[in-house]
Every structure is written in structure tokens, then in C-alpha cells.
Amino acid sequence: MWEPVLATDWGAPSTAALKRIKDARATQFWDKERLLSHALGEHDRKSIVWDSVSVYAAGASWDQSPPAAHYMDGPVDMVIDSTKAAIAQTLKAR
């Protein structure tokens, strides 16, 4: 999910930025209004949810609000190993 957070985030990501994620299973979206951030708890500028990763159980359903995440942390580049462990643990619990 891409969203405007920094002063330079004045528009949707460029094709070059989108190419950073090469996995064909990934789908990227531009969230101009930061709707996901608001759903995850944003209530002011200091609480914007960005540069984070969340792991949910298989089949988790997002109805009126997101389900509880099994794991959520960030910034993304600092939590790669713990994210991989959370994914493995979540898959094992299936």
C-alpha cells in the first residue's frame, strides 16, 4: 500500500518505484486518503501507520475494521527477520 506521508509523496508511485517489488503475487495500491492507516489507528499526524508490515491468519476477513494482526512492526527494512518468523509461525498454526 502506498500512501502520502512525506512532503515528496504528492502523487501515486512511479512505475520505477512500483518495480521495486518484483514478486508477481504482490498487488500494490495507491491510498491517497490513507484509509488503511486510519483503519489501523491513525488519528493525527503522529499516529500515521506507514513503513510497517502486518501478518494476518489465512482467511482473515476485513469487515468493518481490520482483524487483529498476528504480527505488526516496522520500519519494514528493520524487521525482515522477525516478519519471516511471524509468517512461518502463522503458517504453522494453520
TORPA-4810 file (N, C-alpha, C, O; in nm, 3 decimals):
<nodes>
NODE_1_0.086_-0.116_0.000_0.000_0.000_0.000_0.090_0.123_0.000_0.178_0.136_0.085_M
NODE_2_0.069_0.209_-0.092_0.142_0.335_-0.099_0.048_0.445_-0.052_-0.071_0.444_-0.086_W
NODE_3_0.100_0.538_0.026_0.017_0.647_0.077_0.101_0.772_0.092_0.222_0.764_0.108_E
NODE_4_0.037_0.890_0.086_0.113_1.014_0.102_0.145_1.038_0.250_0.055_1.052_0.332_P
NODE_5_0.274_1.042_0.280_0.318_1.067_0.418_0.422_1.179_0.419_0.411_1.275_0.495_V
NODE_6_0.522_1.165_0.334_0.629_1.264_0.327_0.590_1.378_0.235_0.499_1.365_0.153_L
NODE_7_0.657_1.489_0.249_0.628_1.607_0.165_0.645_1.575_0.016_0.582_1.639_-0.068_A
NODE_8_0.729_1.478_-0.016_0.754_1.441_-0.156_0.651_1.342_-0.210_0.656_1.306_-0.328_T
NODE_9_0.560_1.297_-0.127_0.458_1.198_-0.169_0.334_1.269_-0.223_0.224_1.251_-0.171_D
NODE_10_0.351_1.349_-0.328_0.241_1.429_-0.381_0.156_1.355_-0.484_0.054_1.406_-0.528_W
NODE_11_0.198_1.234_-0.522_0.121_1.158_-0.619_0.149_1.010_-0.607_0.235_0.967_-0.530_G
NODE_12_0.075_0.934_-0.683_0.093_0.789_-0.684_0.236_0.752_-0.720_0.303_0.829_-0.789_A
NODE_13_0.284_0.637_-0.676_0.422_0.597_-0.706_0.444_0.579_-0.856_0.354_0.540_-0.930_P
NODE_14_0.566_0.608_-0.896_0.603_0.593_-1.037_0.618_0.445_-1.073_0.623_0.359_-0.985_S
NODE_15_0.625_0.418_-1.200_0.649_0.281_-1.247_0.779_0.228_-1.190_0.787_0.111_-1.153_T
NODE_16_0.882_0.312_-1.183_1.011_0.270_-1.128_0.997_0.230_-0.982_1.056_0.131_-0.939_A
NODE_17_0.921_0.306_-0.905_0.900_0.273_-0.764_0.823_0.141_-0.751_0.857_0.058_-0.667_A
NODE_18_0.722_0.123_-0.832_0.642_0.000_-0.827_0.725_-0.123_-0.862_0.698_-0.232_-0.812_L
NODE_19_0.826_-0.105_-0.947_0.911_-0.218_-0.988_1.002_-0.267_-0.876_1.065_-0.372_-0.891_K
NODE_20_1.010_-0.194_-0.765_1.093_-0.238_-0.652_1.042_-0.370_-0.594_1.120_-0.448_-0.538_R
NODE_21_0.914_-0.394_-0.607_0.854_-0.519_-0.558_0.833_-0.606_-0.680_0.743_-0.581_-0.761_I
NODE_22_0.915_-0.709_-0.693_0.917_-0.791_-0.814_0.829_-0.915_-0.805_0.804_-0.979_-0.908_K
NODE_23_0.783_-0.950_-0.688_0.704_-1.072_-0.671_0.569_-1.056_-0.742_0.492_-0.965_-0.712_D
NODE_24_0.541_-1.147_-0.835_0.418_-1.139_-0.915_0.293_-1.157_-0.830_0.183_-1.121_-0.873_A
NODE_25_0.307_-1.213_-0.709_0.191_-1.233_-0.620_0.151_-1.104_-0.550_0.043_-1.095_-0.493_R
NODE_26_0.238_-1.005_-0.553_0.212_-0.879_-0.483_0.122_-0.789_-0.567_0.135_-0.780_-0.689_A
NODE_27_0.031_-0.722_-0.499_-0.054_-0.622_-0.561_-0.032_-0.491_-0.486_-0.034_-0.490_-0.363_T
NODE_28_-0.010_-0.383_-0.558_0.019_-0.254_-0.495_-0.095_-0.157_-0.523_-0.153_-0.156_-0.632_Q
NODE_29_-0.127_-0.076_-0.424_-0.235_0.020_-0.434_-0.188_0.157_-0.388_-0.099_0.168_-0.304_F
NODE_30_-0.247_0.262_-0.444_-0.223_0.400_-0.401_-0.341_0.439_-0.314_-0.455_0.443_-0.361_W
NODE_31_-0.315_0.470_-0.189_-0.417_0.505_-0.090_-0.406_0.654_-0.060_-0.354_0.693_0.045_D
NODE_32_-0.456_0.736_-0.151_-0.441_0.882_-0.142_-0.496_0.939_-0.012_-0.440_1.034_0.042_K
NODE_33_-0.604_0.882_0.039_-0.668_0.934_0.161_-0.618_0.866_0.288_-0.666_0.896_0.397_E
NODE_34_-0.521_0.774_0.275_-0.466_0.696_0.388_-0.577_0.623_0.463_-0.578_0.620_0.586_R
NODE_35_-0.671_0.566_0.390_-0.782_0.493_0.452_-0.733_0.375_0.534_-0.786_0.348_0.642_L
NODE_36_-0.632_0.303_0.483_-0.579_0.191_0.559_-0.514_0.239_0.688_-0.535_0.180_0.794_L
NODE_37_-0.437_0.344_0.681_-0.374_0.399_0.801_-0.479_0.437_0.904_-0.461_0.410_1.023_S
NODE_38_-0.587_0.499_0.861_-0.695_0.535_0.952_-0.759_0.409_1.012_-0.789_0.405_1.131_H
NODE_39_-0.779_0.306_0.931_-0.839_0.182_0.981_-0.749_0.113_1.083_-0.796_0.043_1.171_A
NODE_40_-0.617_0.135_1.069_-0.521_0.073_1.161_-0.489_0.160_1.282_-0.405_0.124_1.363_L
NODE_41_-0.555_0.274_1.294_-0.540_0.353_1.416_-0.493_0.496_1.401_-0.477_0.565_1.502_G
NODE_42_-0.469_0.544_1.280_-0.427_0.684_1.264_-0.537_0.776_1.314_-0.653_0.763_1.275_E
NODE_43_-0.499_0.870_1.401_-0.595_0.971_1.446_-0.537_1.112_1.440_-0.609_1.210_1.458_H
NODE_44_-0.407_1.121_1.415_-0.343_1.251_1.393_-0.213_1.227_1.316_-0.178_1.113_1.286_D
NODE_45_-0.141_1.333_1.285_-0.019_1.322_1.204_0.086_1.230_1.269_0.159_1.161_1.198_R
NODE_46_0.093_1.229_1.401_0.193_1.148_1.471_0.160_1.000_1.472_0.248_0.917_1.496_K
NODE_47_0.035_0.965_1.445_-0.005_0.823_1.452_-0.024_0.758_1.315_-0.084_0.651_1.306_S
NODE_48_0.026_0.822_1.209_0.014_0.764_1.075_0.082_0.627_1.074_0.195_0.613_1.120_I
NODE_49_0.012_0.528_1.022_0.067_0.393_1.011_0.131_0.382_0.873_0.062_0.382_0.771_V
NODE_50_0.264_0.372_0.872_0.335_0.362_0.744_0.467_0.291_0.769_0.514_0.280_0.882_W
NODE_51_0.526_0.244_0.662_0.653_0.171_0.669_0.643_0.059_0.770_0.733_0.039_0.852_D
NODE_52_0.533_-0.013_0.763_0.511_-0.124_0.856_0.462_-0.247_0.780_0.417_-0.239_0.666_S
NODE_53_0.472_-0.359_0.846_0.427_-0.485_0.789_0.334_-0.552_0.889_0.357_-0.547_1.010_V
NODE_54_0.230_-0.615_0.838_0.135_-0.688_0.922_0.118_-0.828_0.867_0.118_-0.849_0.745_S
NODE_55_0.104_-0.924_0.956_0.081_-1.063_0.918_-0.053_-1.105_0.978_-0.076_-1.091_1.098_V
NODE_56_-0.141_-1.156_0.892_-0.274_-1.200_0.933_-0.289_-1.349_0.906_-0.220_-1.405_0.821_Y
NODE_57_-0.379_-1.411_0.978_-0.407_-1.553_0.956_-0.468_-1.572_0.818_-0.536_-1.484_0.765_A
NODE_58_-0.443_-1.689_0.760_-0.505_-1.723_0.632_-0.656_-1.716_0.649_-0.711_-1.766_0.747_A
NODE_59_-0.723_-1.655_0.553_-0.868_-1.645_0.558_-0.920_-1.534_0.646_-1.041_-1.520_0.663_G
NODE_60_-0.831_-1.453_0.703_-0.876_-1.341_0.786_-0.966_-1.250_0.704_-0.938_-1.223_0.587_A
NODE_61_-1.072_-1.204_0.764_-1.171_-1.123_0.693_-1.171_-0.980_0.745_-1.183_-0.956_0.866_S
NODE_62_-1.159_-0.886_0.654_-1.166_-0.745_0.689_-1.308_-0.699_0.665_-1.348_-0.674_0.551_W
NODE_63_-1.384_-0.688_0.771_-1.522_-0.642_0.759_-1.526_-0.490_0.782_-1.472_-0.415_0.700_D
NODE_64_-1.587_-0.446_0.888_-1.592_-0.302_0.917_-1.456_-0.248_0.960_-1.426_-0.130_0.940_Q
NODE_65_-1.374_-0.334_1.018_-1.240_-0.294_1.060_-1.146_-0.412_1.041_-1.191_-0.526_1.029_S
NODE_66_-1.016_-0.386_1.036_-0.921_-0.495_1.015_-0.924_-0.594_1.132_-0.950_-0.555_1.246_P
NODE_67_-0.898_-0.721_1.103_-0.887_-0.818_1.212_-0.758_-0.792_1.290_-0.671_-0.718_1.243_P
NODE_68_-0.746_-0.851_1.405_-0.622_-0.838_1.482_-0.510_-0.906_1.405_-0.525_-1.019_1.358_A
NODE_69_-0.399_-0.838_1.394_-0.283_-0.895_1.324_-0.210_-0.990_1.418_-0.202_-0.967_1.539_A
NODE_70_-0.157_-1.099_1.362_-0.071_-1.188_1.440_0.060_-1.116_1.471_0.124_-1.142_1.572_H
NODE_71_0.098_-1.026_1.380_0.226_-0.955_1.393_0.214_-0.823_1.319_0.156_-0.816_1.211_Y
NODE_72_0.269_-0.719_1.380_0.275_-0.588_1.314_0.397_-0.514_1.369_0.412_-0.502_1.491_M
NODE_73_0.482_-0.466_1.280_0.601_-0.395_1.325_0.660_-0.317_1.208_0.612_-0.328_1.096_D
NODE_74_0.759_-0.241_1.233_0.828_-0.164_1.132_0.939_-0.085_1.195_0.955_-0.091_1.317_G
NODE_75_1.015_-0.012_1.119_1.007_0.002_0.975_1.044_-0.128_0.903_1.121_-0.210_0.953_P
NODE_76_0.988_-0.144_0.786_0.997_-0.270_0.712_1.140_-0.320_0.700_1.166_-0.437_0.726_V
NODE_77_1.232_-0.234_0.662_1.369_-0.281_0.640_1.440_-0.324_0.768_1.546_-0.386_0.761_D
NODE_78_1.384_-0.294_0.884_1.445_-0.331_1.011_1.383_-0.457_1.072_1.435_-0.510_1.170_M
NODE_79_1.273_-0.506_1.014_1.201_-0.618_1.075_1.186_-0.737_0.980_1.093_-0.817_0.995_V
NODE_80_1.275_-0.750_0.884_1.267_-0.858_0.786_1.269_-0.995_0.854_1.183_-1.079_0.828_I
NODE_81_1.368_-1.017_0.943_1.381_-1.148_1.007_1.261_-1.180_1.096_1.210_-1.292_1.093_D
NODE_82_1.217_-1.083_1.176_1.102_-1.110_1.263_0.974_-1.127_1.182_0.883_-1.199_1.224_S
NODE_83_0.965_-1.061_1.067_0.849_-1.079_0.980_0.848_-1.220_0.922_0.744_-1.287_0.920_T
NODE_84_0.963_-1.266_0.875_0.973_-1.403_0.823_0.935_-1.504_0.930_0.864_-1.601_0.902_K
NODE_85_0.979_-1.482_1.054_0.945_-1.573_1.164_0.796_-1.570_1.192_0.735_-1.674_1.219_A
NODE_86_0.736_-1.452_1.188_0.591_-1.439_1.212_0.511_-1.509_1.102_0.410_-1.574_1.131_A
NODE_87_0.556_-1.497_0.978_0.488_-1.565_0.868_0.498_-1.716_0.886_0.398_-1.787_0.871_I
NODE_88_0.617_-1.765_0.918_0.636_-1.910_0.940_0.548_-1.960_1.053_0.485_-2.065_1.041_A
NODE_89_0.543_-1.886_1.163_0.461_-1.925_1.278_0.312_-1.923_1.241_0.238_-2.013_1.281_Q
NODE_90_0.270_-1.825_1.167_0.129_-1.815_1.127_0.093_-1.930_1.034_-0.016_-1.987_1.046_T
NODE_91_0.180_-1.965_0.942_0.153_-2.076_0.850_0.151_-2.210_0.925_0.073_-2.299_0.892_L
NODE_92_0.235_-2.222_1.025_0.241_-2.345_1.103_0.110_-2.364_1.184_0.068_-2.477_1.208_K
NODE_93_0.049_-2.254_1.225_-0.073_-2.260_1.305_-0.197_-2.297_1.226_-0.304_-2.315_1.284_A
NODE_94_-0.184_-2.308_1.095_-0.299_-2.337_1.009_-0.353_-2.471_1.036_-0.450_-2.513_0.972_R
</nodes>
